[in-house]
């Protein structure tokens, strides 16, 4: 593959006696392959065009990334294979130079194979009726496989088979000519648990991943009805001028917008209308498909039609939307994280709604973050970037603090309730009350007396975290994962929330045979039991992953809530999608520390966001809204910020901790994952990879290394290897290596070079190697 730009030419150029094309293929490949362009295709092949090429024993579809008139010396033309044909692209689109450059940037930024990055920007391909067909589980199917609720026995057995193999080809399923399999397969497809895709080598649309939320059962919760809008006065006074000024510049400074959901909705409508008035187009990205629909309705109610774009639809529907996006009449596109690649020309505004949400980060290769992709597109396409949320991410706050973003913080203190942060050790002297202290009970009684709604937020489902033996301390663990099983009292089962395996509760400790097994920690089920025991006449509803698994269940719960069928609602983060903001007379957080001390440098930020969202469910202070936050650590900076109502206090302190410990946003962090079925092979591969990385770092600028566990040269630090937080998951052993660098990208080239060498050496143990640049979670 030639590197010199002077070798590039168009095939129609008469000077090109022979034409060659670089073609990137939709495989786990980091580089394109060079092909000969035959005489019958001279002058017809262009950069960004889809072509059919031979690859191994098959013919597959790829994209042309470069054209050449000459090959480098020493490369014989006879060694090249020829392009077979032009591909019939159903979308009728050729990738632009901008789209190709975006895919190349993705590969470099996230150390991902270019062949997989190209699929993100390429038009969706409708599977043809010819070729092989494969049936694969959807995200809904992956959730259902653990419990089988709503599935016939044959459907559940087939779904478990498909999940174990990550799908099966139709020829494999049809081999036995069993009509029950066909019936079960049709049932699973109808229930959204399985999808059918062609494996004919075309650039396929991505698997219908659930981009709606990281929380199970979130779909269908948000109420899209447009009621009266209450907008912060400061936003009304200053936002139109701020957004107008920013749009007036070709590369206006990005804006960090923080306000209530209603105020942000109003600001979005104003910005979209102004952008369209200037003859440019709008792209809105959010991590939740239901919230994307909500925003479509919000703009439609203001007279601004918008196109919804997400990848939970079929490939045919995606291709149709792709064509609509390119239509001149489409001015606004709203979608989930994959919509950030929408092929919009004349882009004037990119709006990232909920920019702090973890759902904006893709969990599969390429592991991109939609917020970063939006930043890159805005910079390169001259669009205004707006990062909008109720509580900014540390990354965005840091940029605003450094003056590279304009902060528009429209806080309305009038909508805040009274917040009491109390020490749980002082309150809970009587352990028989569980986590419902006298203060919480008092708040519940007061809310019920005024016929108001009470909400209890607990970000842990189940009756208890684990069962614990009082004699030996043992906790029942999953046989295939290295985590304790969550105890559910209602079903009398212990369940692994990683692989979905469930087992009945033993009557004795499996380690020491003691009968003293007791639940430790509390979940939503435990809180529900305590509320029903203390308030037997109260109507209680529970919203978590055990009670709401599918959109119809979510819709039924929301309707019951709207009909005031509940006096008390208990739930996890699902509460935040119930259109409850500012409606609860009383909110209690019985255990605010849940998740605060997990092995993750983002734990405090994640906990703070959840607690703030829970507090925002309460009515304003002037309406009697009250919140009780129970904690074991009232002096922790998260709790201190909640008590004072000063968010900047938390942000500044957390940034100080991050800087001191050299974590993002002050460094780039790359997590390298090594997993396999043989523990010794995983450990050996992890140690080998860490050794190769340290050698690369030291070779770049030799310096004595004094620590066994790290090598730091040119601000690149290699930490580990060490067992992953969950050392065994779904039967696979997991280890990890962390690579820190103060300069973005400083370590990724070294990582890719060492990985290529490691993969050649590692042939046993079913080893898999993963690269996650700036992960949003460490557990």
Buried (B, 14 or more C-beta within 10 A) or exposed (E): BBEEEEBEBBBEEEEBEBBBBBBBBBBEBBBBBBBBBEEEBBBBBBBBBBBBBEBEEEEBBBBBBBBBBBBEEEBEEEEBEBBBBBBEBBBEBBBBEBBBBBBBBBBBBBBBBBBBBBBBBBBBBBBEEEEEBBBBBBBBBBBBBBBBEBBBEBBBBBBBBBBEEEBBBBEEBEEEEEEEBEBBBEBBBEBBBBBBBBBBBBBBBBBBBBBBBBBBBBBBBBBBEEEEBEBBEBBBEEBBEBBBEBBEEEBBEBBBBBBBBBBBBBBBBBBBBBBBEEEBBBBBBBBBBBBBBBBBBBBBBBEBEBBBBBBBBBBBBBBBBBBBBBEEEBBBBBBBBBBBBBBBEBBBBBBBBBBBBBBBBBEEBBBBBBBBBBBBBBEBBBBBBBBBBBBBBBBBBBBBBEEEBBBBBBBBEEBBBEBBBBBBEEBBEEEEBBBBBEBBBEBBEBBBEEEBBBBBBBBBBBBBBBBBBEEEEBBBBBEBBBBBBBBBBEBEBBBBBBBBBBEEBEEEBEEEEBEEBEBEBBBBBBBBBBBEEBBEEBEBBBBBBBBBBBBEBBBEBBEBBEEEEBBBBBBBBBBBBBBBBBBBBBBBBBBBBBBBEBEBBBBBBBBBBBBBBBBBBBBBBEEBBBBBBBBBBBEBBBBBBBBEEEBEBBBBBBBEEBEEEBBBBBBBBBBBBBBBBBBEBBBBBBBBBBBBBBBBBBEBEEEEBEEEEBBBBBBBBBBBBBBBBBBBBBEBBBBBBBBBBEEEEBBBEBBBEBBEBBEEEBEEBBBBBBBBBBBBBBE
